[in-house]
Structure formats: C-alpha cells, structure tokens
Amino acid sequence: MFGKFKDLKKMAEVKSKLSKIQKQFKNMRVEEVGMNGKIKVVVNGLGEVVEIKLSPELFEGKPDIKKIEKTIVNAINAAQKRARDTANQKIQELLNELPPEVRNMMGG
C-alpha cells in the first residue's frame, strides 16, 4: 500500500522536473546556418523559430530567390529536428528515473 504513495510522490517529482525542463526548452537555442553563414535560423527547444538572419550579400546582383527560400526551409527543419532530438533525450532521461511500475502507469 505504501509503495503506491511512493510512486505518487515520485510522479509529483517528475511532474515538477518536467515543468522545469519545459521552461529550459523555451530558453534553449538551436542554430543552423546555410549558404556559408549568410542565412542563420534560430529555434528554441520547443521548435519555435525565434530568429532568422539574412545577410545583405544574399541580395547583391541577381539573387537566386528559390535557392534562398529552400535554404531557409532546410535550416528551419534541421534546427527543429535538433531541438526535438535534444528535447526527446532530456525527457527520456527523466522517464528513465522512474520505477518501472510508474512508467507502466504512464503507458511507457
């Protein structure tokens, strides 16, 4: 009977840690660059785009707009994937701290 209370206590601790991790994800920054650093994309740990920087050099002469657009999309996707992978790793580490019975209760 007391084992269940310990499990509930552990779940409350995990919930608290998860809340802290979510705040860390919001403040985390993942950067990707393209076209030799002329394009820079920054996302947070939640995958939200927080910054896009484009060098003026991109627009000198006759710029290849399609290439620029594709590079921006690729940089966003790569940054979001890295952010997702990092977030998943941190959450998995947190879940691994749980006793197997609690993981099973959570569907894990």
N, C-alpha and C positions, 0 to 999 in steps of 0.2 A: 504494500500500500504506500509506504513512504517513498518507494522508488519512483512512483508516478509524480509525486511532489518534486522530487529532484529533477525529473525530466521537464516538468513545467518550469521550474526555476531556470534550467539550462536553456529552454526555449525563450524565456524572457530575456536572458543574457544575449542570446543570438539575435533576437529582435533589436535590442539596443545596439549591438555591434553592426547589424545590417543598416540601421538608421545612420550611424556614423560613416559607414562605407559609402552610402548614397551621397552624403554631403561631400565626402572626399572625391567621389566621381564627378560631382558638379564642379569642383575646383581643379580637378586634374586637367592637364592639357596634353594633347597629342598633335604633333605637327607633321605634315607631309609637304614636300616641295616637288615642283615639276619644272620642266624646261630650264634646267640648270639654275634653279633657285629663283627664277623670275616669277613663279607662281608659288604662293605659300597658303596652305589651308590649315587652320587650327580647329580642332573639335575638343569638346570636354569629354569626360569619362562616360557621359550618358549618350555620346554620339552626336550631340548638338553642335552645329557649326557655330563657332564663336568669332572667327576671323577669317577673312580672305584678303590677301595682299597680292596685287598685281603690279609688277614693275612697269614703269613707263616705256622701257625698252621694248616691251611686247607690241607696242602700237606704233613703233617707228617704221617708216617705209610703208610697205603693203603687208599688214599683219594677216596671218593665217587664222582667221577667227574660228574656224571649225577645229583646228588643232588646239587653240587656246581653250575653247569650250570643253573639248574632250579631255584635255589635261586637267582642267578644274574638276570635272566629274570624277576622273580617276583618282585624283588626290583626295577628294572628299571620301570616296569609297574606301580607299586604303586607310585613311586616318580613322574612319568609323570602325573598320574591321579591327584595327589595332586597339582602339578603345574598347570595343566589345570583347576582344580576346583577354585584355587585361582585367576587365570587369568580371568576366566569367571565371578567370583564375582566382581572383580575390574571393568571390562568392563560394567557389568550390572549396577553397582553403577553410572558409568559415564553416561550411557544411561538414567538412571532414572532422571538425572539432566535436561534432555532435555524436552522442552514443548511437549505435545502430538502431535501437528501438525508436528514438526520436526521429531519425532520418526516415524510417519506415512510416511513421505517423505523418510525415510531411510529404510522403509519396516519393521519397528518394531512394 
